[in-house]
Amino acid sequence: MTTVASLARRRTLVIELVAIPVSLLAAEAIGSNNRMALLPVLAVCGVGLLLLVFNVPPERTFLLWFLAAPFLQASSRASSVGHGLSQLLYEFPPLLFVLWAATTRSRPIRATFVDVLPAAFLVLALVSLLDTRVGGTPTVRGVLTTVGFAAVGYYFCAFGPVSPRFREAICGLLLGTALILAVMALVEAAVGWNLWHNTDWQQVATPRVVATLDNPAVLGTYLAIAVAVALIVVFWGGPARLRKPALAVILVSPPALFFTYTRGPIVGLLAAAFPILLLRRSIRAKSAITLSIAGLVLAFAWGSFANSQVYQKRVSNSATVQTRVIIQNWSFKLAREKPVLGWGYGSFDRIKNSATNLGGTADQTKLGQGSTSHDTFLTILVELGGVGLALFLLPWLIIGRRLLVFVRSPGPERWFGLVCLATCAVFFISAATFDMRFFSFVSVLPWIALGCGRRLTAHPR
């Protein structure tokens, strides 16, 4: 015992000593965008990642990946530091997750038809891309980091070597990272700063916050999911250890969500929050009173809000609504022409802008061609046809139905079943208002929830 304790102390001392110069180099690299200073940092991170592979349980590696993921999305690649960290800590680990999920010897559940569908959707997307792609875009890498990572998240959470405490840990990380992103968003709203200096959304008529998630709607979706999960933790008997971070998320995230000025995530959050609050018998009366008061406050404040610049430019912007309607109509027309396998993965904008039989006035054509899809599911229908949309949605329907049956009965894990349902519901509503195909990690979240739900509702062998 003494020898083991001594070795542990020495290992800890080595890690602490190495962390000091590496932290200084990382600070220098980030501050000056110095690639030479970045090389030893990446080397140490690479060695550390290999040590994780051989010494850290797969579950912990997945959780570390989940912790880093929200901060290493596309905007991080504009920085040489962020690009290296994104490749090392976000894009490489899913290869390990595939290996662990495939080689786990003791599987608690048996694979069935529904488990084939995520892989089938990925194969269809890849084959469609390679068969129909014009030029070099979109890339195979783009498919793998969105559709591929989603499938990996599903299979690892459904079949990977995880313990029962994985559920609590992943919810804790979701709440913790959302709290950090919310604080970042509030700082960005106040002073215009964000971690990767992404100023694209600050140049528009109504500046909107993105934190590290590239797009206001993506940040809004992440925060909305986190608030829904926090409500479940607080009001549906979630783990006591998660209560404080959940309360913090409930307090801090809504103001940050407001500064994204996105309608879809807010509607998604409201759609999830109402049943969460009203279906719990012990709090139904208090929830009804609270919601009524909130409604009255909103009604009184609506007059001044309706005259505000934000409302005029975002909520009541008829041009935005008209553009969405035009693209929606065009999408159905294009889908009717190739209803089975669609026009090809990543072809939506190219086909939409080159088609000559979509109809409409010159102004409508200009609006439609000047914007991309605002509905993830219509994009899938156009690009991959009815087959692709069915492969994508069937796991949601099958596992969602099982989860609904599961949460009807009281039990210690009912709260987590509700978390899986709420995550998918908020994402679904948000994804119906903008196109998720360009964004990696947030697109993975519902598939992690579906994988966890698959395991939660499975019958052991």
N, C-alpha and C positions, 0 to 999 in steps of 0.2 A: 504493500500500500504506500509506504514511504517513497519507494522508487517511482511509482506511477505518479504520485503527487509532485515529486521533484521534476519529472519530465514535463508534466503539465505546466508547472510554473516556468520552466525554461522555455517551453514553446510559446507561452503567453508573452514572456519577456522579449523573445525574438520578434514576435509579431508587432509588439509595441515599438521596438526600436526601428524596425523596417517601416512602420507606418509614418514615422516622423519625416524622414527625407522624401518618401513618396508623396505625402500630403503637400510638402513644400513644392515639389516638382509639379504636382497637379495644379496647385494654385498659380504657379508661374506659367504653366501651359495654358490655363484658362484665361488668365489675365492678359497675356501677350500673344495668344494664339500661336505659340512656339511649338512647331512640330518636333524639333529635336528634344525639347523637354518632355514631350508627350511619349516618346518611344520607351524610355525606361518605365514610365507609369503603366503603359500597355503591357510591357513585358512582365512586370510584377503581377498585374491583373490576370494575365494569361497563365502564369504559374499558379496563382491562387485559384483560378478556375479549374485547372487540372487537379489540384489538391482537393477541391470540392468534389470533383467527379469520383475520385477514388476513396475519399474519406467521409464525405458528408452524405447522409441519406438522401435519396432522390426527392422525397417530399420537401426537405429543407431547401434543396436547390431550386425546386419549382417556386417555393415561396420567395426566395431571394430574387429570382427572375421576375416574379410578379411585383415585388417591391421596386425594382429598377425600371420596369417597363414604362410606366406613365411618363417618366422623365426623359426617355430616350427614343422618342418618336421622330417623325420625319424632320421637324424643325431643328433637331439636335445635329443633323447631318450637315447643316450649313457651317458648323464649326468643326475644325479638324479634331479637336478634343472630343466633341460630342459624337462625331462620326465613328471614331475608333471605339469609344465606349459603347455605342449602339450596336456595332458589329459584334463586339466581344460579349457584352452582357445581355443583349436582347435577341440578336439574330442567331447566335451559335447555340445557346442552351436548348432550344426546341429539338435539335437533333438528338440530344441526350434523352429528352422526354420520350421521343419515339422509341428509342432503344430500350429504355426501362419499361415502357408500357408493353412492348412486344415480347420482352424476355422475362417478365414476372412469372415465377413458377406457380405460386399459389394464388389462383384467381378466385376472388370471392363470388364472382358472378359469371354467368355463361353468356357469351355473345349471341345475339339474336338478329333478326332482320333489321331492326332500327339501327344497329351498330354498323351496318354496312354503308348506310346512307352518307355520313360525312365524308368517308373516303371516296365514295362514288361521285359525290359532288366535286371533290377536288380533282379527280381523274377527268371528269367531264370538262371542268374549267381549263385544265392543262391541254387536253386534246383539242378543245375548241380554239384555244389561243394559238397553238402551233399550226392549226389547219387554216385559220382565217386571218392571222395577223398580217397587217400591211406595214412594212418598215420595222423599226426596232421597238415600237411601243404598242401596247404595254409589254412589260418584261416578264419573264418567268419568275424572276425574283419577286416582282410585285404580287403575282399570284400566290407564291409560297408564303410571303409575309402576311397575307390577309386570309385567303381561303385555307392555305396550308397550316398556318398557326392555329386557326380556329379548329381544324380537325385534330391537331396535336393536343390542344387544350382539352377537347372532348375526350379523347382516348386516354389521356393520362389521368384525368379526374374520374373517369368511369372504371378503368382497368389498372391504373398504375399502382405502385406500392405506396399507398398513403394510409395514415392512421386515422382513427376517429376524431382526433383533435385537429385534423386538417381543416375541417369545416369552420371551426372557431378561428383558426389562424388566418385563413384566407379572408374571412369577413373583417378581422382586425386590420389586415393590410389594406383592404379596400377603404375602410373608414379612415385609417391613418394617412394614406396617400391622398385621398380626397380632401382631407383637412388641410394638408400642405398645399395642394393645388388651389383650394379656395382662398387661402391666405395669399398665395402668389397672385391670384386673380384680383383680389382687392388691392394689393400693392400696385398691380399693373393699371387698374382703373384710376388710382390716385396719382401715380407719377409716370406711368407709361413704360415701366421696366418689366421685362420678363427674362427668364434664365438664358434663353438662346437668342435673344435680341430679334425676335420675330415681330416685325413692325407692319406686316402686310395689312392687318386688320385695324391698324391705327390710322391708316391713310384714307379710310372711307368716310362718308358723310357723318355717320354715327360710329365713333370708335368703339370697338368691341374687344373683350379680353379673350385670350387663348391660353395663358400660362405656358405649359409645355406641350399642349395637345393639338397644335397646328390650326385648329378651326374652332370658332366659338360654339358651334353646334355639337362638336365632339366633346369639348370641355363640359358643355351643358348636360350632355347625356351622361357623362361620368359622374358629375355632381348629383344629378337627379337620381341615378341608381344608388349612389351612396346615401342620400337622404332617405330613400325608400327603405334601404337596408337598416339604417339607423332607427327609423320608426318601428320596424319589426323587432329589433333588438330591445328597444325600450318598452314596447307595449305588448309584445307577444312572448315574453319569457325568454329572451335571449340570454347568453352567458353574462354573469355579473361583471366579469372583467371587461366586457365591451360596452358597458353602460356609459361610462364617462366619455370615451371617444365618440360614442353615438350621440350623446347630448351635444358635444362640441360641434359635430357635423351638422346637427339640426339647427344650431344657432348661427354658424359661420357660413355654411354652404348656400342657403337661399339668397343672401345678398350678392354673393359671387355669381350665382346662377342668373340673377337679374341683369348683371353687367355683361352677360353674353348676348343679351337681347335676342334670344332664340325662342321661338314659340313651341316647336316640337318637344324638346325635353321638358319644358314647363307643363305642357299638356300631359305628357307621359307621367310625370311625377304626380300631378293631380289625380290622374286616372288610377294610379297605384295607391296613393295616400288615402283616398276616400274609403275604399273597402278595408284597408289596413286599420283605419281608425274606427269605422262604423260597425265592422263585423265582430269586434271584440266586445263581448257582452259587458265585461266589468268596467269598460271605459266608454261605452256607447253614448251614454247621456252627456258625459263631460265632453266627448268629442263633438257631439252634435251642437252643444252650446258654443264650443270654441270655433267650430266652422261657421256657425251662424254669426258670431261676432266678427269673424274675419270677413264674411260676406258683406256685413253692414259697413265695416270700415272701408272695404273696397268700393262699395256703392257710393259712399260719401266722397271718397277720394277720386272717383272716376272722372268727375267733371274737370278737375285741374289736370289730371293725367292725360285726358283725351286732347287737351289743348297743348300738351308739351311737345317739344321737338322730337323726342324719342318716339312717342306714339305716332306722330305724323309721318316719320321716316321709316318706322319699322312695322308697327302693328297695322296701321291703316294704309299701307302702301299698296294701292290697287295695281300698280305695274308689276309688282312681285307676284301677286295673286294671278294676274292675267298670264304671266310667263309660265307659272306652274300649270295652269289649265291648258295652255297651248302644248307644252311638252307632254303632259299627260295624254292628251288626245292623239298627238303624234305617236306616242309610245304604243297605244292600243292599235293604231293603224299598222305600224311596223311589225308588231307581234302577230297580227292576223296574216301577214304575208309569209312569215316563217314561224308557225306556231309550235313546232315540235322541238327543234334544236336551236332555234334562234339564228341570229346573224353572226355570232362569234363573240367570245369573251373579249371585253375591252373595246368593242366596236361601236358602242352607243352613239358617242358624239360624231364619229366619222360618218356613220350611216344616216343619222338624223340630219346632219348638215349637207349631205350630198344628195339626199332623196329629193325628187322633183314632183312627187305625187301626193304630198301631204296636205296641200290646200292651204287656204288662209290668205289674208291680205299681205301686202308688202311689209306693213308695220308688224304684223303678227309673225311673219317669217323672220324679220330682224330680231324680234324678242326671243323667238324660239332658238334660233341659231346662236344667239349671243349668250346662252346659258346652258348649263349641263343639267342632267337629271336631278330631280328633287324627290325621288322615291326609289329607295334601294330595291324594292321588290319589282317595280316596273322595269328597272334596269336589268335585273336578272331575267325577267320574262322576255325582254327584247333580245338580250345577248345569248341566253341559253335556252330559251323557249319554255314550253310547259314542262318538259322533262327536268330541266334545271331547277325551275321554281318548285316542282314537286319534291325533288331530292333535297332541296334546301329546307322546305317547310315541314315535311313529314316528321322529322325528329321533334320539332317544336310541338306538333299536334299530339304525337304518341306519348312523349315523355310529359308534356304539359297535362294531358288527361290523367296520367298516373299520379302526377303531383297533386292535382286537384282532389283526387280520391284520398291520397295520403294525408293532406292537411285537414281533411274533415274530421279526422279522429284525433283527440288529444294525445299528446305524447311528448317525450323529451326532445325529439328532433323535429317537431312540427314547425318551429320557428325557422329552421334552416330550409325546409321545404317551401315556406313562404318566401324566403330570400331568393331561392332559385326562380320561383314564379315571378316575383316582382322585378328581378333583374331582366328577365326575358320580356316582360310586359313593357317596361320603360324603354328598353332598347327597341322593341318592335314599333312602338308609336313614334319614337324619334326617327328611326330609320325610314319610316314612311313619309317623312317631311324633308329629308335630304339624302344624298347618296353616300353610303358608307364605304363604297368600294375603294376609296383612296386612303383609308385610315385603318391601320393594322390592329393595335392593341384593343381599342374599344370594340372592334368587330369580334374579337376573341371572347369578350366577357360573357355574352349569352351562351356560347358553346361550353365555356367552363361551367356555367350554371346548369346547362343541360347534362353535361357529364356527371356533375355532382348529383343532379336529380336522378339520373339513370342509376347510379350506385345506390342512392338513398331508397329508391323504390324497387330495387331488384330483389328477386327471391334467391337466396343462397342455393348453391348446388346441393 
